[in-house]
Amino acid sequence: MDQNQAIETLREARGEFPQSLVAQFDRRGSLSDKQWHWVVKLASERVSERVEADKPGDYLRIVELLQRAQQHLKYPKLWLDSEETGPLRLHLAGPRSRHHGQVQITDGAPYGRNTYYGRISEAGQLHASASVTPAVQEVLTSLAGDPVGVTATHGKATGNCCFCSKALSDARSLEAGYGPTCAGHWHLPWGD
């Protein structure tokens, strides 16, 4: 991909960084070698993601779960924990991310000290990092196959809601694996 194609492809990209590169190009008519490197790299990634987006991925139900919750919550997060994986945090990337709207998967530690397991594109494709383990992949596959069952099982096993991390306090919440408020926010069944 040449530089002109790359800058035109990047015009459609979301996120502050790609748009700042385009704005600088429009103002000055040129970019530094380092900036051109990033323009071509980001544009190539965008083209690759478009190809992947043509077919739904195996993890689409995870993306849909978080997108539905975003109708009620500004920053929906999902926490899962097991002895094999340790903590897993899934959340949608914000508007300042170059992967805006995609599901980010980490261990939940603060940025810079966390373990990044990868991301799930809006089309449901998993882009695993080198840190992903077979146990993490198995949890993600299970969650994609049965979001209600996996989240309920987590709540029943830990006594805490995987969405808000609060203790489940009544019998119906313990039975469902999450509380009525989270069930409403995440569009999940609760109670009889």
SVG drawing of the C-alpha trace seen along z (x, -y; Angstrom):
<svg xmlns="http://www.w3.org/2000/svg" viewBox="-42 -23 54 48">
<polyline fill="none" stroke="black" stroke-width="0.4" points="0.0,0.0 1.5,-3.4 1.4,-6.5 -1.5,-8.1 -3.7,-5.0 -2.8,-4.7 -3.7,-8.3 -7.1,-7.9 -7.8,-4.7 -6.9,-6.3 -9.4,-9.1 -12.2,-6.7 -10.5,-5.4 -11.9,-6.1 -9.6,-7.2 -7.6,-10.3 -4.2,-9.1 -5.2,-8.1 -7.2,-11.3 -4.3,-13.5 -2.0,-12.0 -4.5,-12.8 -5.0,-16.3 -1.2,-16.9 -1.0,-15.7 -3.8,-18.0 -2.2,-21.0 1.4,-20.5 1.1,-18.3 3.7,-15.9 4.7,-13.8 7.9,-12.6 9.2,-9.1 8.0,-7.9 4.6,-9.3 4.4,-7.7 5.3,-4.4 2.3,-4.7 0.0,-5.8 0.9,-2.7 0.7,-0.4 -2.7,-1.6 -4.1,-1.7 -2.9,1.9 -4.5,3.0 -7.8,1.3 -7.8,3.1 -7.2,6.5 -10.0,5.8 -12.4,5.0 -11.6,8.4 -12.2,10.2 -15.5,8.2 -17.0,9.8 -17.7,13.0 -19.0,13.2 -16.4,14.6 -16.7,17.2 -16.8,14.6 -19.6,12.3 -21.9,13.1 -19.4,11.6 -19.3,8.4 -23.1,8.3 -23.4,8.8 -21.2,5.8 -22.8,3.7 -26.3,4.4 -25.1,3.4 -23.6,0.2 -27.2,-1.0 -27.5,-1.3 -23.9,-1.6 -21.3,-4.0 -18.4,-1.6 -19.7,2.0 -17.2,4.5 -17.4,8.2 -15.2,10.0 -14.5,13.7 -12.1,15.6 -10.9,19.1 -7.9,20.9 -6.6,21.7 -6.8,18.2 -6.8,15.8 -8.9,12.7 -10.1,11.8 -11.6,8.4 -13.5,7.8 -14.6,4.3 -15.3,2.2 -12.4,-0.1 -13.3,-3.8 -13.3,-6.5 -9.6,-7.4 -8.5,-3.8 -7.4,-2.8 -9.6,0.3 -12.7,-1.8 -15.8,0.4 -13.8,3.7 -13.7,5.9 -10.4,5.7 -9.3,8.7 -6.9,8.2 -6.2,9.4 -7.7,6.2 -4.5,4.7 -3.8,1.0 -2.7,0.1 1.0,0.7 1.1,3.4 -1.6,5.5 -1.5,8.6 -3.1,8.0 -4.7,11.2 -6.0,9.6 -9.1,8.1 -12.3,9.2 -13.2,7.2 -16.7,5.9 -17.2,8.7 -16.3,11.3 -12.8,12.2 -10.3,12.9 -6.9,11.2 -5.0,13.0 -1.8,11.7 1.2,13.8 0.1,13.8 -3.1,15.8 -3.1,19.3 -5.2,22.3 -7.2,21.8 -8.0,18.1 -9.0,19.2 -11.3,21.9 -13.0,19.4 -13.6,17.1 -14.9,19.9 -17.3,21.0 -18.5,17.4 -19.1,17.0 -21.1,20.3 -23.2,19.6 -23.0,16.1 -25.9,16.5 -24.6,19.9 -21.0,18.8 -21.9,15.6 -24.4,17.4 -22.0,20.1 -19.4,17.5 -21.8,15.8 -23.0,19.1 -19.4,20.3 -18.0,17.0 -21.1,15.5 -20.3,12.2 -21.8,10.7 -19.4,10.8 -20.8,7.5 -20.7,5.2 -18.5,7.4 -21.0,7.0 -21.9,9.8 -25.1,11.6 -27.3,11.0 -30.7,12.8 -31.7,16.3 -33.0,15.3 -29.8,13.5 -27.7,16.5 -29.9,18.8 -29.5,16.6 -25.8,15.9 -26.3,12.1 -28.7,9.5 -31.8,7.9 -30.2,4.6 -27.4,6.2 -29.8,8.6 -31.7,5.5 -28.6,3.7 -27.2,6.7 -30.5,7.9 -30.3,11.3 -33.1,13.4 -33.6,13.1 -36.0,14.7 -39.1,16.7"/>
</svg>
